[in-house]
Amino acid sequence: MSDSAKPLSPDDLGDRISEVFDLIGALYRRGLRKLEQGEEVEGVSVGVRSVLVLLHRYGPMTVPQMGRVMTLTRQFVQRMVNDAAARGWVEATPNPAHQRSSLIRITAEGQAVITAILAREHALNRQVGGDLTEDELQACVRVLKQMLKTFDHVDMD
């Protein structure tokens, strides 16, 4: 096994993970700016986009469920849901499992908006170069999931 294939010491790992965080920060800021440029077309904030994507992918959910999945406060998610509802993109429906917590579902108009956004993002993501391989992307996802686990114990509510 080559040295590069061996697990890193905690100190070396800390240094390398710091590099990854720096890159994630830059990627997030640039991606956010690109999303905000598209916001002019659909009028969708990043927070509302997150709610629409979640409902598009997983179907109706309660606000607390969305908050847990996105690791955001229930209050923040509720504001995003309210913004989306005001535009007709989501609606509250009765929740047979819990009377006090409505299910939020995406409307046909919301589906159209998020489908357009995702298509535009997909077109942009197709431009990523570097001849990346499936193995490299799987490794990237594995690293990011391990990094996320570090913060799983943090209670956002």
Secondary structure, DSSP 8 states (H G I E B T S, - for coil): --GGGS---HHHHHHHHHHHHHHHHHHHHHHHHHHHHHHHHH---HHHHHHHHHHHHH--B-HHHHHHHHT--HHHHHHHHHHHHHTTSEEEE--TT-TTS-EEEE-HHHHHHHHHHHHHHHHHHTT--S---HHHHHHHHHHHHHHHHHTTT----
